[in-house]
Amino acid sequence: MMSYSAGTPFKKSYLISAREITSMEVKMLRDSLAQTLANLLKNDGKVITLENAVVREGLPDDDFGEAQADWETGALTDNTVATFVNGALANNKYAGFWGLAAPDPNPVVDTMRFAVGTTGGSTRGRFHLERLYAEQEAIGYFADPIVYHPTETIFIEVEPRDTKAAPGDNLVLMSLVAEPKGPFVS
């Protein structure tokens, strides 16, 4: 898969802070993921041509099974892993996560793990967020995007360093979804 960090033979699972990357590089990262997702959709026969595909931002509720349309963790308990996302993709969608923003002024989540399966059996990426919070702008980009295929269960969990009442931390996941033109974008 082509990614911002293409050219290395190993998987990268770390954050690149907003101050370490130019806006042009951010666009290249996002556009590379969009192209990868659209190509997967076409190569899997979900669309006949790329003109029949659409790539759009992922929606927490419509695409990833969240109860509401925002990225809030819910109540958190000190040093206790909590499920952030646990939802299966539709059979005609590919999804990719390429970064996160932490607008919360007092975040408590230290780590975030992206996995696949209803219990998160296979880890696709793990990120330590503390360094991100130390930045003036708490935005980070994944060195390698995390891609999910149709019908895979997206399982994302977080581990906080402290207890926090609902709604918990606001951790905005940057994601793209590729699907055939239709209900969301025609």
Buried (B, 14 or more C-beta within 10 A) or exposed (E): EEBBBEEEEEEBBBBBBBEEBEEEEBEBBBEBBBBBBBBBBBEEEBBEEBEBBBBBEBEBEEBBBBEEEEBBBBEBEEEEBBEBBBBBBEEBBBBBBBBBBBEBEEBBBBBBBBBBEEEBEEBBBEBEBEEBBEBEEBBBBBBBBBBBEBEBBBBBBBBBBEEBEEBBBBBBBBBBBBBBEEEEEE
